[in-house]
């Protein structure tokens, strides 16, 4: 079972269904995740047809207004193409509904696909991105001439799969989540978590994120995994997926595990969320 000092959280990255159906399913999954006992719920930012959300701050506010215990956050807010002051305003609004359960998560990624050309004029280089992150945090903490400070405690996270993300997280004193579904190299993951630990304060946490497809019928799990645009870390039974989560925590020493369960059927997905949590956390 999961070590008592560790947590299990949920990242919703499924795509491909009708967008309206996806959003209703995501909302139901969020409420279920709180009922089951997941620690955090993360929403991504995608600019593509069939994607859950192009603005995870909006979804965080909606879900935050309908939950009481689970932490809610952005994984990630793409500041490469976003104005930092407007982003800070949106986060302050979300905090009004999430309270002290808001997790502000950034990433170094960029917009891809058809949206890349249309949004190219908003693109920031690495230095511009770091400046934007620092600006958002400054406005959240101290406000601006026309923006009130956020006014409640919140957590700061950096999500990534490479050395620059871990280094930036450590330098800024953020928590760090390493996406094993973007880079499944465990040695690289361990190295980046060590980099983060060396630079960040002792209170900073780190996490590993994995994609799973769990089904009583392994053939169905494999078929669902093949249909996904993401690399899938494990497709098989609940026991298989739980073992993958526990092994990732053991081998990396991470404080938390974040799972994205990718079953195509909402019924299978919700059953898997419940069963994986029971198998891994045991409570």
Protein Blocks (a to p, Z undefined) as FASTA:
>chain_A
ZZfkbccddddfbghiafklmmmmmmmmmmmmmmnopabdcddddddehiabfclklmmm
mmmmmcckbccddddddfklccfklmmmmmmmmmmmnmmmbccdddfbdcehjllmmmmm
mpccfklmmmmmmmmmmmmmnopfklccehiacddddddfbfklmmmmmmnopacdddfk
lmmcfklmmmmmmmmmmmmcfklccdddddddddfblmlmmmmmmmpmbdcfbgcdfklm
mmmmmmmmmmnopabdcdddfbfblklmmmmmmmmmmmmnoZZ
